[in-house]
Structures are given as C-alpha cells and as structure tokens.
Amino acid sequence: MREPQTLLEPLELDALYVTRPENVRYLSGFPHPEDAQVLVTGEGALLLTDPRYPEAERESRIPARILKREEREAFLRELRGRVGFEAEHLPYAALERLRELAPVEWVPTKGVVERLRLRKTPEEVERIRRAQALAEEALHHVLPLLQPGVEEREIALELEFFLKRRGAEGVAFPPIVASGERGALPHAGASGKRLQAGELVTLDLGAKVEGYHSDMTRTLALGKVAEELRRAFQAVEEALEAALSALSPGKAAKEVDALAREVLKGYGLDRYFVHSLGHGVGLAVHEGPGLSPYTEEVLEPGMVVTVEPGVYLPGVGGVRLEELVLLTEEGPELLSRFPRGYREV
C-alpha cells in the first residue's frame, strides 16, 4: 500500500478525516475500527481512538493517539486548511459537529480509500483464503442436517456456531438458508420453515478472519426435484461457467454480467435473474468492483470478486451458485473449492 499522505495530493487537501470502519482498518490494521478514525496529513496517518483501547499503539501499524472526548475535540480544533471527509459515510449531524469544532473547509470526498482497496495484497488474499476455507468446512459440517423436518434457522445457527468454534471472528453476514418456495427470495433470511423432500435448498455463507470476508453460495437438492428446477439449475451453472471463462484483467465488468444474462436468456430465464452478477469482497463483504450492467469498472489483477448468477421462480423455488474468485495476470483463480454441480442430499 502506498503512503497514505499521497491520497491528499490529487484532491488538493491538507488532511483527510477517515471514519468508515473498513477504511480505518485498511489504513491502520486496528481491529476495532468502529471506535476509531484515521487522520491523514502531509506527515502521514494517525489513528484516533478512546481510552477503552489502551493497547491501540500496539494494535495499530500507524501511530495512535488515545484521547478522551475533550482531548479529541481540542485536537480537532487544531486542524487547518482543506480537510476531506467521507461523504458516503459520515452522518450529517457528525459533520455539523465537526464544523463547530474545527472551522476549516470541510471537503466531501467519495471512494478515496475504497479505490486503494480494489486490488488486494498477497496478505489480504491470504486472509480471504482462510475465511473461505473455514466457510467450506462449515458447509461440509451442516450437510448431515439437510433432512426433511429440520428448520432453516437450525442450519443457519449451526453454521454460525461452527465458524466461531473454529476461530473465525464471526460470520461474514447472517447465513442465508432458503428452501422450497423461499428459494425464490434472493436474500431470504433463515426462517422457521422446515425442509421438505423434493425441494432445492440454497445456502449462502461466509466467514470473517482478521477483518476479511468470504462469500459462497451452493444450491442443493433434497432428493428428487421437479424438472423445472433441474432445468433452472442447469441454466445457472452454464451462466456461471460462461462468466468465469470471461473473467480476465482488462475486461469490462458489465461485459461479464451481460454474458451470464445472455446464457440465461437462451433458457428463457433471464427475467428471473434480478440482481448483479457479483461484487468485490474484502474488508467489506460487498465492496468494489461491481459486476453489473451499471458499472463502468474494468477488472484488474488482484481484485477478489464473486460470480453469482441466479434464477428465482416465484412460487416455485430458486437456484444460485456463487464462486469466490481472485483475478490474476493469468486469469481467474477460484478461491472457493466446494463442489457446485447438481447434488442430491
């Protein structure tokens, strides 16, 4: 990562006040970024936190200041010139308070640190690999639970317990366990619905390791399912394979999205694909780049993205298959290894 103070030059800023937790952790390595900020000046970056974290100096890779509220306010009053803030994160009330404390020129910025986070370092990739490996262990662990009569939320809870027992910081997001008709809901939270024979079950899960996330989805069959669902599964798998084959540095992200939709269109199912093809994964489970019809981003080596086509048939069920992929100079490398072919359990 380049020196933080280089962020100031293109924006003609004297300082940048970073408040988004993922960006705070990226710049500092501090494991409690929700209770800290980073101030970037021409001299470098400084972590600001409070007395609840007396080990901040040791836990941060940049200098840290532990300040009581009145000390922090006095510190901010010393700011001068043009100071950038993260317009997409800082609440308006917090900005008003900053304006009262430090009558400098507060300049809204967007995506300054996020642009640095698009390309992962080898150390970041290793943490994502570890998170993905844990998630796959968890999925193998719950497979015996996929039985008629078991509640979706039982499976989701077991996934969470397993990941924490295995040393994850936690889940990347509340696991999705969607069976039968509920599979037609792309972000269905696990419910009290009981699994039934002849259904598809979609499981979307990830782990969090040292701040970094993983994300993977598999759809499994609980015994024999209707031909309509088998056909949807085949379509999604073909769309996924087509998208994976197209992933390469220099490719426009929206072109890859369009290719997956074209495959689904051949099955007459493209209108049932209701979300983007994928997204970046790192310190946030959803971050840049976006693989969607609306993005102008171009893929680069070092990006970690999901590829997750889906078909959602109202009143019938749904299929989603999601791989976690590292883009390299040679092409895509799958970080997710759990088998994705049609499988009856």
C-alpha positions, 0 to 999 in steps of 0.5 A, spaced: 500 500 500 502 506 498 503 512 503 497 514 505 499 522 505 499 521 497 491 520 497 491 528 499 495 530 493 490 529 487 484 532 491 488 538 493 487 537 501 491 538 507 488 532 511 483 527 510 478 525 516 477 517 515 471 514 519 468 508 515 470 502 519 473 498 513 477 504 511 480 505 518 482 498 518 485 498 511 489 504 513 491 502 520 490 494 521 486 496 528 481 491 529 476 495 532 475 500 527 468 502 529 471 506 535 476 509 531 478 514 525 484 515 521 487 522 520 491 523 514 496 529 513 502 531 509 506 527 515 502 521 514 496 517 518 494 517 525 489 513 528 484 516 533 481 512 538 478 512 546 481 510 552 477 503 552 483 501 547 489 502 551 493 497 547 491 501 540 499 503 539 500 496 539 494 494 535 495 499 530 501 499 524 500 507 524 501 511 530 495 512 535 493 517 539 488 515 545 484 521 547 478 522 551 472 526 548 475 533 550 482 531 548 479 529 541 475 535 540 481 540 542 485 536 537 480 537 532 480 544 533 487 544 531 486 542 524 487 547 518 486 548 511 482 543 506 480 537 510 476 531 506 471 527 509 467 521 507 461 523 504 458 516 503 459 515 510 459 520 515 452 522 518 450 529 517 449 531 524 457 528 525 459 533 520 455 539 523 459 537 529 465 537 526 464 544 523 463 547 530 469 544 532 474 545 527 472 551 522 476 549 516 473 547 509 470 541 510 471 537 503 466 531 501 470 526 498 467 519 495 471 512 494 478 515 496 480 509 500 475 504 497 479 505 490 486 503 494 482 497 496 480 494 489 486 490 488 488 486 494 495 484 497 498 477 497 496 478 505 489 480 504 488 474 499 491 470 504 486 472 509 480 471 504 483 464 503 482 462 510 475 465 511 473 461 505 476 455 507 473 455 514 466 457 510 467 450 506 468 446 512 462 449 515 458 447 509 461 440 509 459 440 517 451 442 516 450 437 510 448 431 515 442 436 517 439 437 510 433 432 512 426 433 511 423 436 518 429 440 520 428 448 520 432 453 516 434 457 522 437 450 525 442 450 519 443 457 519 445 457 527 449 451 526 453 454 521 454 460 525 456 456 531 461 452 527 465 458 524 466 461 531 468 454 534 473 454 529 476 461 530 473 465 525 471 472 528 464 471 526 460 470 520 461 474 514 453 476 514 447 472 517 447 465 513 442 465 508 438 458 508 432 458 503 428 452 501 422 450 497 418 456 495 423 461 499 428 459 494 425 464 490 427 470 495 434 472 493 436 474 500 431 470 504 433 470 511 433 463 515 426 462 517 422 457 521 420 453 515 422 446 515 425 442 509 421 438 505 423 432 500 423 434 493 425 441 494 432 445 492 435 448 498 440 454 497 445 456 502 449 462 502 455 463 507 461 466 509 466 467 514 470 473 517 478 472 519 482 478 521 477 483 518 476 479 511 470 476 508 468 470 504 462 469 500 459 462 497 453 460 495 451 452 493 444 450 491 442 443 493 437 438 492 433 434 497 432 428 493 428 428 487 426 435 484 421 437 479 424 438 472 423 445 472 428 446 477 433 441 474 432 445 468 433 452 472 439 449 475 442 447 469 441 454 466 445 457 472 451 453 472 452 454 464 451 462 466 456 461 471 461 457 467 460 462 461 462 468 466 468 465 469 471 463 462 470 471 461 473 473 467 480 476 465 484 483 467 482 488 462 475 486 461 469 490 462 465 488 468 458 489 465 461 485 459 461 479 464 454 480 467 451 481 460 454 474 458 451 470 464 444 474 462 445 472 455 446 464 457 440 465 461 436 468 456 437 462 451 433 458 457 428 463 457 430 465 464 433 471 464 427 475 467 428 471 473 435 473 474 434 480 478 440 482 481 448 483 479 452 478 477 457 479 483 461 484 487 468 485 490 469 482 497 474 484 502 474 488 508 467 489 506 463 483 504 460 487 498 465 492 496 468 494 489 468 492 483 461 491 481 459 486 476 453 489 473 450 492 467 451 499 471 458 499 472 463 502 468 469 498 472 474 494 468 477 488 472 484 488 474 489 483 477 488 482 484 481 484 485 477 478 489 470 478 486 464 473 486 460 470 480 453 469 482 448 468 477 441 466 479 434 464 477 428 465 482 421 462 480 416 465 484 412 460 487 416 455 485 423 455 488 430 458 486 437 456 484 444 460 485 451 458 485 456 463 487 464 462 486 469 466 490 474 468 485 481 472 485 483 475 478 490 474 476 495 476 470 493 469 468 486 469 469 481 467 474 483 463 480 477 460 484 478 461 491 472 457 493 473 449 492 466 446 494 463 442 489 457 446 485 454 441 480 447 438 481 447 434 488 442 430 491 442 430 499 
